Structure formats: C-alpha cells, structure tokens
C-alpha cells in the first residue's frame, strides 16, 4: 500500500502548534462573520462549529480536521440557504400577486436561488 504524500508534508512537526493556531483563528473568524454579520448559519451550527477542537498529533491530522470543519461549515451554509428559500416560497404562496410586498419577495427569492446555484460551482 502506497502512502499518500500530503500537501502539508513540507511542514515540520514543530510547526504543528503554529499551524493549528492560525487555522483555528481563521475558522473562528469565518464562522463568526457568517453568523453575526451575514446570518448565513443558524445558532446551533454556529455553536457546534465554534466548539470543534483539534486533538490530533500530526500536521496531516490537523489538515484533515480543518478541511472537515470547512466542509461542514459550507454544508451548514447551504442547508441554511435552502431553509430560507423554502420560507420565501411559502411566503410568496401566502400573498397575492398584487400585494405590495410580492415583487420584493420574488426578487429576494430569485437572489437566494442564484446564491444556492453557486454552491454547485
């Protein structure tokens, strides 16, 4: 069985703590911005992702840990967006087309759908 060469193999074990601290800081800031400023993830996932800690001992384990967190984060954002689209659809169905809110709600829904389409890119 051949061992995969990681993109992080050039880092020395001494760099592990520095790498983990920098990545944790970046991930924490990203999660906070998307929760507090952009409202792109819900509170439960914000708390869950914020509490993730690295318990491994190698650079490769750290890289895998942060890759998993980022992928989980992206999926949380995608699911939150789908939830917003569903709420928008229900709202549009609940009002008449001549309602003064209809056009703005329809534009917002199209915007959310376009944002979701970018997740597939």
N, C-alpha and C positions, 0 to 999 in steps of 0.2 A: 504494500500500500504506500503510495507516494504522499508525502506531506505537502500541503499547500503552503506556498510562500505568501505571507500576509503583506499587505501594503504598509503595514506598520512594523515589519521586521527590522527595519533600519534603526528603530529606536532602541535604546539600551534599557535594561531593567530599571536603572536609576532614574530614567525619565518617566516611569510609571506614575508616580505621585503627581508630578507636574502636569502630565497629560490628563489624568483623571480630574484634577482641579480645574484645568482650563475647559475641558469638555463639560464638566458639571456646571460651571459658571455659564457657559454658552447655552446649555439646555435649559437651565433655570430661567435665564433671561428670556429665551424664546417662549417658554411656557407662560411666563408672567405677562409678556406683551400680548400674546394671543388670548389670554384670559381677561386681564384687566383692561387693556386698551381696545382690543378688536372684538372681544366677546365671541371668539371662534371655537372655544371649547367650553364644556359645561363644568360646573363646580366639582363634581365627583371626579371627573378625569383630571382636572387641574390638581386636586389634592393627591390623587393616586400617582400621577406622573411626578409631582414635586417630591414625593417621599421615596422614589426609587433611589437605591444606593448601590454602589459597586462593591462587591465582596470578593472579587477575583484576585489573582496574584500575578497576572501577566498582561502585557500590552495587548496581546491578541484578545484576551478575555475582556479587557476594557473596551476595545474597539467594538467587539460584538455586543457588549452591554449597551453602549451608546447608540449603536446602529439600531438595536431593538427598540430603545426608547424613542428615537426619532421616528421609526416606522409606526410605533404605537401612537405617537403624537399625531402623525399625518392621518392615521385611520380615525382617531378621535375627531379631528377637524372635519374629515369627510362625512362621518356619521352625524356630526352636529349640523353640518350644512344640509344634509338630506332631511333632517328633522325640521329645519327652518323652511325648506321647500314644501314639505308636507303641510306645515302650518299655514304657509302662504296660499297653497292650493285650497285648503279648507276655508280660509278667509275669503278668497275670491268667489268660491261657490256659495258663500253665505250672503253676499251682497249682490245687488242688481247692477247691471252694466251702466246704468245712468247715475249710479251713486258717485258722488264727487271723489271718493277715495279709490274707485275702481282702477283708473288709469295709472295712478302712482303705485298701487299694489301690484298691478300687472307688470309694470316696468321693474319693480323690485324683484318679482318672481323670475323674470327673464334674466336679470342680473345674477341671481343666485344659481340658476340653472347653468348659465355660462361659466360661473366660477367652478361649479361641480365638474363641468366638462374638462376644465384644465387639470383636474386630478388624474385624468386618464392619459395625459400627455407625458 
